[in-house]
Every structure is written in C-alpha cells, then in structure tokens.
Amino acid sequence: MKQVILVRKDLKMPAGKMSAQVSHASVSAVLKSPKNIIEDWEKQGMKKVVLKVKDEKELLQYEKLAKRNKLVTSLIRDLGKTFFDKPTVTCLGIGPDKEDLIDKVTGKLKML
C-alpha cells in the first residue's frame, strides 16, 4: 500500500510552499478514500512517495490515467494568495491504494 503525490517542477515552489501543497494533496486524497483502504495503508506504515512531473499538462494526463484505473485522486489548486498571484494547479494526490495499482500509473516517474 502506498500513496503518491505528483508535483509540478515548472512552478519552482520554495520548499515550504511545496511542502504545504504536498500535504494538502495527501490529506485530501485520504479523505476521499474508502475506510478499509485507509486502515490497510495505516497498518503498513502509511507509505508516501513524492514524484515530479514537468508541468500542468503532464499532471492532468496522470490524473486522467489514475481515474481510468479507478484510483482516488485529489487535484490541488492553490488559491493564489501568497506565493502565486492567481489560482494555480500545483500537485496531485493519488491513493492510498495497492502499490502495484499505483505503480501501473506512476511507475515511470522520478522522485522529487
């Protein structure tokens, strides 16, 4: 069991901003997940992996692919009140779910 969070590299977010966006994606995806999946993931240590994508277009392609594979997704859009000057899609949470199901979608991406 694991969860992945995809982060847009083109935004060049400072570490603090990126950490907050990744946290939003993780929590939001968990809140959408079935209770039994969350419990299994929790028992296995709540593995999370942060991966990088090039830009918004690639992020949205992975969102579509994850949904086609029936994975829980949570697309995060920053409101644009601090670092960004307008609402901006920053990252995507996928899962938690079985590791092989998530790897089928994101297995070729590199860690951040």
Secondary structure, DSSP 8 states (H G I E B T S, - for coil): -EEEEEEESTT---HHHHHHHHHHHHHHHHHHS-HHHHHHHHHTT--EEEEEESSHHHHHHHHHHHHHTT--EEEEEE-SSSSSSS-EEEEEEEEEE-HHHHHHHHTTS-B-
